[in-house]
Amino acid sequence: MDLRFNTKCVQGGYTPGNGEPRQIPIIQSTTFKYDTSEDMGKLFDLEASGYFYSRLQNPTCDHVAAKICELEGGTAAMLTGSGQAANFYAVFNIAGCGDHVVSSASIYGGSYNLFAVTMKRMGVEFTFVDPDCTEEELNAAFRPNTKAVFGETIANPALTVLDIEKFAKAAHAHGVPLIVDNTFATPVNCRPFEWGADIVTHSTTKYMDGHGAAVGGCIVDSGKFDWTAYPEKFACLCTPDESYHGVTYTERFGLAGAYITKATAQLMRDLGSVQSPQSAFILNLGLESLHVRMKRHCENALAVASYLEKHPKISWVNYCSLPGNKYYDLAQKYLPNGSCGVVSFGIKGGRAAAEVFMKHLKVGAIETHVADARTCILHPASSTHRQMNDAELAAAGVGADLVRMSCGLEDAQDLIDDIAQALEQV
């Protein structure tokens, strides 16, 4: 039976048999018993499915990954210990020392540092392009050794909207996949595979968990990118892996399973950024209400953005679902049912005014977190970016007046009233 999206949020990924647990069971075990060495040997040769050590795979994690895979419309998925690990694995699975990747410049700061600093030390070079660049400018960024393109559906914290079709067209013209971090939109509001993306990542810590309870990440493969069309470029998938009994992933698992199987058999085996069964269980509880929660997050954010836009003490508001926003048209194309719950805005009076405003909030909590059931708010200039002066902040696109507000599930009027009373103190 082909279930609709909302039902998949609740029941996807796991179907209990007769007398089995209705909720996904927590398999809190590092190891698994087998009757013979031959049985276990088949697992190590990837000739049989099953589990032998939870650093690679665990049944609880696989059930939850299967649900996210269904929600995104993919063919295979895996959970990771964090969203940062998901983005690292997604790229490193196909790009190594001497390779090159094109990325949107408008991405989460942690991802930017991962790419520009840490992976550069590993020999992977990134070229960062303006997401609003022309097709000609985008195509000019590619090199013969380019292995992937990366972007975020809705960038954190810039809130730019990626033109997925433009980036997918360029990626495919150069024979490489497009990887899209879909954390802020979630598959409720955007399914990047439908617009040409090939691989999707998530920080499941955010809306998917939704309650600030468990750190995690996920990678989903569309199964649509034909690695075998470029066997020299993607030799890691199209030639024998001598570190895993000479298996050729595309031959053994086809396009639907090659990419995720390699990421599990190689990267998770060697680097071990596994999500715990307990965290996966908590994540699944969040997924069961994702379709309900995202609607409220977006309603609250639009109400807050609309209020702020008219307030005399606010100098600017950035929310892509707000008419008149720079990315409104793209948001209507890719995110017609809502974008996310995060709004950024500037307070007249700069850093000092923003700090006074933050100090007097009663409902919104000052946190580095976003995408939570509870409203979170942050003034980067006095917290995450406090080492920068005002000129450096402006150059980084994070002005001293910028406040980022992640609207939770509270009553929208309470959020507006809280903002109003705090602004009265400025």
Secondary structure, 3 states (H helix, E strand, C coil): CCCCHHHHHHHCCCCCCCCCCCCCCCCCCCECCCCCHHHHHHHHCCCCCCCCECCCCCHHHHHHHHHHHHHHCCCEEEEECCHHHHHHHHHHCCCCCCCEEEEECCCCHHHHHHHHHHHHHCCCEEEEECCCCCHHHHHHCCCCCEEEEEEECECCCCCCECCHHHHHHHHHHCCCCEEEECCCCHHHHCCHHHHCCCEEEEECCCCCCCCCCCCCEEEEECCCCCHHHCCCCCHHHHCCEHHHCCECHHHHHHHHHHHHHHHHHHHHHHHCCCCCHHHHHHHHHHHCCHHHHHHHHHHHHHHHHHHHHCCCCEEEEECCCCCCCCCHHHHHHHCCCCCCCEEEEEECCHHHHHHHHHHCCCCCEECCCCCCCCCEEECHHHCCCCCCCHHHHHHCCCCCCEEEEECCCCCHHHHHHHHHHHHCCC
